[in-house]
Amino acid sequence: MKTIKYFFEFLTIISLLSIFKIIGLENASSLGGLLGRYIGPVFRSKNLVKKNLEIGLGKLNQENQEKIISEMWSNIGRSFAEYVHLNKFKNSFNRTKINGLNYVNEIKNSSKPVIFYTGHFSNFELIPMELNKLGIKLAILFRPLNNFFLDPLLEHLRKKYTCPIIIPKGKTGAREVVNKLNDGYSIALTVDQRISEGPRISFFGKPAHTTTFPAQLALKYNYKLVPVSIERKNDANFEMTIHAPYEIKATDNNEEDKKEATLKINQTIEKIISNNPTQWLWSHNRWK
């Protein structure tokens, strides 16, 4: 049954992507945003999104709540439509404004790689693309799609346009990450989604299963952590910020160090979300 469902999802998405390809980037982004506003809520519980908003932002009046939800779905739809136009972003140097170039130079001049971390903000696929364009030697860690018909397509697009070296999450992927770090590659990964294992760390004041992988790497190998965020400014134009790299000071209690470092990562993601809540993926069941 699941195979049939995935196959029809695949056909539907391929059809939409074909239309988006034909009509060009600007029109595709606009149409994707429109479809996102109307179709997105069909696939995710409105109550889940509202519950997540209340956890993250507290009680909101109805107008603000509806604005955030609408803009979130619009952004998701736009980002989906933009997948078939990643080549245009890759070949452009004026669609994404970059803040924090001084940190990029610092990283490139250093003899050590770093751990970039981010969340599902705006069109987050552009983050590794822009880091590559800036000359960062990079590999990305990602979770494969559940839909095994669509996953090869997404992997192809990522390798071709965002980052040629992508590593699937899991035990094998963790070993590959260490190998790449030893070869001088920095690693980029998202840290804001729920995982099935790992400790519950406070996120917006409520415990949530959180990956400790970036904290483990930083502590074990003394790598700096570097937060990165991205915002959609208008239509298909963005502003990406590379925040200040920082080190984790290790103590004799590795387990506590790992939790404290992960808490700081969560708090950094919280601040980025709070600055512009319309840009984050509130539809994910983060606190399950």
KETORTI-460839 format. One line per 4 residues: number of its first residue (from 1); their letters; for each residue y, z, x of C-alpha. Coordinates in nm, 2 decimals, padded with zeros to 4 digits, m for minus. Layout:
BEGIN
NUM = A = Y:Z:X  ...
This chain:
BEGIN
1 = MKTI = 00.00:00.00:00.00  00.24:00.09:00.28  00.17:m00.23:00.46  00.26:m00.43:00.15
5 = KYFF = 00.58:m00.23:00.11  00.68:m00.28:00.47  00.61:m00.66:00.44  00.83:m00.70:00.14
9 = EFLT = 01.10:m00.49:00.31  01.07:m00.72:00.61  01.11:m01.04:00.39  01.41:m00.89:00.22
13 = IISL = 01.58:m00.78:00.54  01.51:m01.12:00.71  01.66:m01.30:00.42  01.98:m01.08:00.43
17 = LSIF = 02.01:m01.12:00.80  01.99:m01.50:00.77  02.28:m01.49:00.52  02.48:m01.26:00.75
21 = KIIG = 02.42:m01.50:01.04  02.54:m01.80:00.85  02.86:m01.65:00.72  02.99:m01.52:01.05
25 = LENA = 03.07:m01.17:01.19  03.38:m01.08:00.99  03.24:m01.20:00.65  02.90:m01.04:00.73
29 = SSLG = 03.05:m00.71:00.81  03.26:m00.71:00.49  02.96:m00.82:00.27  02.74:m00.56:00.44
33 = GLLG = 02.99:m00.29:00.37  03.01:m00.39:00.00  02.63:m00.40:m00.03  02.60:m00.06:00.15
37 = RYIG = 02.83:00.11:m00.10  02.63:m00.01:m00.40  02.27:m00.04:m00.27  02.26:00.25:m00.02
41 = PVFR = 02.26:00.53:m00.28  01.95:00.37:m00.44  01.74:00.44:m00.13  01.86:00.80:m00.06
45 = SKNL = 01.90:01.10:m00.29  02.26:01.16:m00.38  02.18:01.53:m00.40  02.05:01.52:m00.04
49 = VKKN = 02.37:01.37:00.08  02.58:01.61:m00.11  02.37:01.91:00.01  02.41:01.79:00.37
53 = LEIG = 02.79:01.75:00.33  02.82:02.11:00.19  02.62:02.24:00.49  02.83:02.05:00.74
57 = LGKL = 03.18:02.06:00.58  03.16:02.33:00.32  03.28:02.29:m00.04  03.47:01.97:m00.09
61 = NQEN = 03.66:01.85:m00.39  03.50:01.56:m00.57  03.76:01.30:m00.44  03.70:01.39:m00.07
65 = QEKI = 03.32:01.41:m00.12  03.30:01.07:m00.29  03.53:00.91:m00.02  03.31:01.03:00.26
69 = ISEM = 02.99:00.92:00.09  03.13:00.58:00.00  03.27:00.52:00.35  02.94:00.63:00.50
73 = WSNI = 02.74:00.38:00.30  02.99:00.11:00.38  02.96:00.18:00.75  02.58:00.17:00.73
77 = GRSF = 02.59:m00.16:00.55  02.84:m00.31:00.80  02.64:m00.19:01.10  02.32:m00.35:00.95
81 = AEYV = 02.50:m00.68:00.89  02.64:m00.68:01.25  02.29:m00.68:01.41  02.27:m01.06:01.40
85 = HLNK = 02.61:m01.08:01.57  02.55:m00.85:01.86  02.60:m01.14:02.09  02.96:m01.16:01.98
89 = FKNS = 03.02:m00.80:02.07  02.84:m00.85:02.40  03.06:m01.14:02.49  03.39:m00.98:02.37
93 = FNRT = 03.60:m00.73:02.57  03.86:m00.66:02.29  03.65:m00.55:01.99  03.58:m00.21:02.14
97 = KING = 03.85:00.00:02.29  03.70:00.24:02.56  03.84:00.58:02.63  03.73:00.78:02.93
101 = LNYV = 03.71:00.51:03.19  03.79:00.76:03.46  03.46:00.93:03.38  03.28:00.60:03.41
105 = NEIK = 03.42:00.54:03.76  03.32:00.90:03.85  02.97:00.83:03.73  02.94:00.50:03.91
109 = NSSK = 03.07:00.64:04.24  02.82:00.93:04.22  02.48:00.92:04.38  02.32:01.07:04.08
113 = PVIF = 02.25:00.93:03.73  02.36:01.12:03.41  02.22:01.19:03.07  02.44:01.02:02.80
117 = YTGH = 02.39:01.17:02.45  02.53:01.06:02.12  02.46:01.06:01.74  02.43:00.81:01.47
121 = FSNF = 02.80:00.74:01.45  02.94:00.42:01.33  02.76:00.12:01.49  02.59:00.34:01.76
125 = ELIP = 02.40:00.03:01.89  02.73:m00.07:02.07  02.73:00.24:02.29  02.46:00.13:02.54
129 = MELN = 02.59:m00.23:02.53  02.94:m00.11:02.63  02.80:00.12:02.90  02.61:m00.18:03.04
133 = KLGI = 02.92:m00.39:03.03  03.10:m00.12:03.23  02.84:m00.15:03.50  02.64:00.16:03.43
137 = KLAI = 02.27:00.13:03.54  02.11:00.24:03.21  01.79:00.28:03.01  01.79:00.40:02.65
141 = LFRP = 01.54:00.62:02.47  01.47:00.53:02.11  01.24:00.60:01.82  01.05:00.29:01.69
145 = LNNF = 01.09:00.20:01.33  00.82:00.30:01.09  00.81:m00.06:00.96  00.59:m00.23:01.21
149 = FLDP = 00.70:m00.57:01.09  01.07:m00.50:01.16  01.03:m00.30:01.48  00.96:m00.60:01.71
153 = LLEH = 01.28:m00.77:01.58  01.49:m00.46:01.64  01.34:m00.42:01.99  01.41:m00.78:02.07
157 = LRKK = 01.77:m00.75:01.96  01.82:m00.43:02.16  01.67:m00.57:02.48  01.86:m00.89:02.46
161 = YTCP = 02.20:m00.75:02.36  02.24:m00.38:02.40  02.02:m00.27:02.69  01.74:m00.46:02.86
165 = IIIP = 01.55:m00.13:02.94  01.44:00.06:02.63  01.19:00.34:02.63  01.00:00.45:02.31
169 = KGKT = 01.01:00.83:02.24  00.69:01.02:02.30  00.49:01.17:02.59  00.46:00.83:02.76
173 = GARE = 00.82:00.76:02.71  00.92:01.10:02.86  00.73:01.01:03.18  00.90:00.67:03.19
177 = VVNK = 01.24:00.84:03.15  01.18:01.05:03.46  01.06:00.74:03.65  01.38:00.56:03.56
181 = LNDG = 01.60:00.86:03.65  01.43:00.87:03.99  01.51:00.50:04.03  01.88:00.58:03.97
185 = YSIA = 01.91:00.48:03.61  02.11:00.69:03.37  01.96:00.76:03.03  02.12:00.73:02.69
189 = LTVD = 01.97:00.88:02.37  02.06:01.01:02.02  02.02:01.38:01.96  02.13:01.43:01.60
193 = QRIS = 01.81:01.36:01.40  01.54:01.61:01.29  01.22:01.61:01.50  00.89:01.75:01.39
197 = EGPR = 00.86:01.98:01.69  01.10:02.18:01.90  01.29:02.50:01.83  01.53:02.54:01.54
201 = ISFF = 01.88:02.54:01.69  02.20:02.61:01.49  02.36:02.29:01.36  02.67:02.35:01.15
205 = GKPA = 02.56:02.71:01.12  02.21:02.64:00.99  01.89:02.62:01.20  01.75:02.27:01.24
209 = HTTT = 01.47:02.13:01.45  01.64:01.98:01.75  01.53:01.79:02.06  01.56:01.99:02.38
213 = FPAQ = 01.48:01.69:02.60  01.83:01.62:02.74  01.87:01.99:02.82  01.53:02.00:02.99
217 = LALK = 01.62:01.70:03.21  01.96:01.84:03.30  01.81:02.18:03.40  01.51:02.05:03.59
221 = YNYK = 01.69:01.78:03.79  02.05:01.91:03.79  02.18:01.60:03.60  02.52:01.61:03.42
225 = LVPV = 02.53:01.57:03.05  02.78:01.32:02.91  02.87:01.31:02.53  02.97:00.96:02.39
229 = SIER = 03.11:00.89:02.05  03.22:00.57:01.87  03.44:00.51:01.56  03.49:00.21:01.34
233 = KNDA = 03.86:00.16:01.34  03.88:m00.14:01.10  03.63:m00.40:00.99  03.43:m00.50:01.30
237 = NFEM = 03.65:m00.33:01.56  03.57:00.00:01.73  03.69:00.28:01.96  03.44:00.44:02.19
241 = TIHA = 03.50:00.76:02.38  03.31:00.88:02.69  03.37:01.25:02.71  03.39:01.46:03.02
245 = PYEI = 03.06:01.50:03.20  02.95:01.86:03.24  02.68:02.06:03.43  02.44:02.33:03.29
249 = KATD = 02.43:02.64:03.50  02.07:02.76:03.53  01.96:03.12:03.53  01.63:03.29:03.58
253 = NNEE = 01.55:03.24:03.21  01.47:02.87:03.17  01.38:02.90:02.80  01.70:03.07:02.71
257 = DKKE = 01.90:02.82:02.93  01.73:02.53:02.74  01.83:02.67:02.40  02.18:02.75:02.51
261 = ATLK = 02.23:02.40:02.65  02.09:02.25:02.33  02.32:02.46:02.12  02.62:02.33:02.32
265 = INQT = 02.49:01.97:02.26  02.47:02.04:01.88  02.82:02.20:01.88  02.96:01.89:02.06
269 = IEKI = 02.80:01.66:01.80  02.94:01.89:01.52  03.30:01.85:01.66  03.27:01.47:01.67
273 = ISNN = 03.14:01.46:01.32  03.41:01.69:01.19  03.68:01.47:01.34  03.57:01.18:01.12
277 = PTQW = 03.29:01.27:00.88  03.29:00.92:00.73  03.13:00.79:01.05  02.81:01.00:01.05
281 = LWSH = 02.47:00.94:00.88  02.47:01.22:00.62  02.18:01.06:00.44  01.92:01.19:00.70
285 = NRWK = 01.73:01.50:00.60  01.86:01.69:00.90  01.79:02.05:00.78  01.44:02.00:00.63
